[in-house]
Amino acid sequence: MASDDIAQLADALSKTHVGDGELSYKGLGLKLDNEASVEELVREIEQYQGLRALRLEGNTVGVDAAQAIAKALESKDQLQRCYWSDMFTGRLRSEIPTALKSLGSALMSAGARLTELDLSDNAFGPDGVKGIEQLLKSPSCHTLRELKLNNCGMGIGGGKILADALIECHRQSSAHGAPLRLRVFIAGRNRLENEGARALSRAFRPSHSKILSVFPNKLMGSLEEVHMPQNGINYAGVMALASAMRHNPELRVLNFNDNTFTKNGTLAMAQALRHLRNVQVINFGDCLVRSEGAIALAAVLREGLPILKELNLSFGEITEEAALVVAQAVTDKPHMEKVDLNGNCLGEEGCEALREAMENMDKGDVLASLRDHVFPQLPLRREALTAGRDEDRPAATDAVLNKLLSASALQSYCFLSTLLVMIGLLKGEKKAKKVSLLPGQLLCLEHAVQQDYFQQHHALLLHTFISKYDHLSFSI
């Protein structure tokens, strides 16, 4: 290695933060190609007693350099946190798995017990996941609390490998009496799609017979933060993930931004959220939750999520009326800091109505910017509600409606949103068979709203939609 290169490296190392158990080479932009290029770095690692955290992010590490660093780590049994994001810039994709295997093998040889592993922003693809597969299965990861794999290009194949490794880690750690309790999982921008999402849902809630036959009722169930934005997941994968999320009672942050929920996915997530009491942040922005989904989430907000701080439903094709239902549902949330409904189908008047509603509820400072809005489509078949009155009163409906509306808020809101779709005030996701409304049906609804089982918040939901149209001939 040229003397000026050595001098440059020595100068860079002199600027690293060394102390409190952490050795950092973060952001130094070092190009570490071979054993000679890391002599000083290796010496620093070897001489550091009680090394607990190693930062290598923001450099570029070749195979030979990684092997030299790995050799120095073989004696570091106290290492707990590996910050190794963005450290293969400019490397061939085929090099990365070999480098990762060397580093992982060193940690296993040392008997390290990791609590945090960050490999984000390393475009290593499925093969890169294979490079850490054995490490993830090993005792070195039985103690893992945070796993960060954001923007790694794992794809479906990598997602499946990762899921199997986590399941095996949970199985082995459970056999040793200390089950894996992963708290933070970050895997955004990985194109996991539905198959990868389904695989990971099994890892977060192991369910296949081989595990349960040996360890019945042993679920991971420890997640506190899940970040999986921009993964090309649609409702099928979202439903699988929702099924897993409900079994993680300490969940605080749920970020699925920029996936595609639509109605079925949103209803599944709403159902999962009914079982969670500690959620503080929900980010379903750009997830196409649409109006029916927003109403379902509003129902859960009304009856649960007591410490929610942030709700992001931006760019979800939500109409003004549905947005107002969401706004009404956050009225009694004392910890609420931000409600983001930007980029929905509100229009200028809708934005103003929403601002006014939040101001009237003393939540004006909670509402995020509404600058980016699009205009709503007119509801379908509004003219169907112009039917006149009839003297015939509805008969034999109270028992049915009582059962539907006395259930959970989520179930009753789903019924009411379906009703709104049927009468043309809310656009449904599927083409519904046209229903010709008769005066008697409208009188039935008018009768229902006056009964005890029709609660105030049910009336408020319907009123939000119906009051928009002055020509309707019945009142609530």
Sequence and secondary structure as in RCSB ss.txt:
>XXXX:A:sequence
MASDDIAQLADALSKTHVGDGELSYKGLGLKLDNEASVEELVREIEQYQGLRALRLEGNTVGVDAAQAIAKALES
KDQLQRCYWSDMFTGRLRSEIPTALKSLGSALMSAGARLTELDLSDNAFGPDGVKGIEQLLKSPSCHTLRELKLN
NCGMGIGGGKILADALIECHRQSSAHGAPLRLRVFIAGRNRLENEGARALSRAFRPSHSKILSVFPNKLMGSLEE
VHMPQNGINYAGVMALASAMRHNPELRVLNFNDNTFTKNGTLAMAQALRHLRNVQVINFGDCLVRSEGAIALAAV
LREGLPILKELNLSFGEITEEAALVVAQAVTDKPHMEKVDLNGNCLGEEGCEALREAMENMDKGDVLASLRDHVF
PQLPLRREALTAGRDEDRPAATDAVLNKLLSASALQSYCFLSTLLVMIGLLKGEKKAKKVSLLPGQLLCLEHAVQ
QDYFQQHHALLLHTFISKYDHLSFSI
>XXXX:A:secstr
  HHHHHHHHHHHHTS EETTEEE TT   EE STGGGHHHHHHHHH TT  EEE TTSEE HHHHHHHHHHHTT
 TT  EEE  S BTT  TTHHHHHHHHHHHHHHHHT   SEEE TT   HHHHHHHHHHHHHSGGGTT  EEE T
T   HHHHHHHHHHHHHHHHHHHHHTT      EEE  SS  HHHHHHHHHHHHS  SHHHHHHSTT      SE
EE  SS   HHHHHHHHHHHTT TT  EEE TTS  HHHHHHHHHHHHTT S   EEE TTS  HHHHHHHHHHH
HHHS TT  EEE TTS  BHHHHHHHHHHTTT TT  EEE TTSB HHHHHHHHHHHHHHTT TTTB    S B 
    TTGGGGG    S    S HHHHHHHHSS HHHHHHHHHHHHHHTTSS  SS        HHHHHHHHHHTT
STTS HHHHHHHHHHHTT TT S   
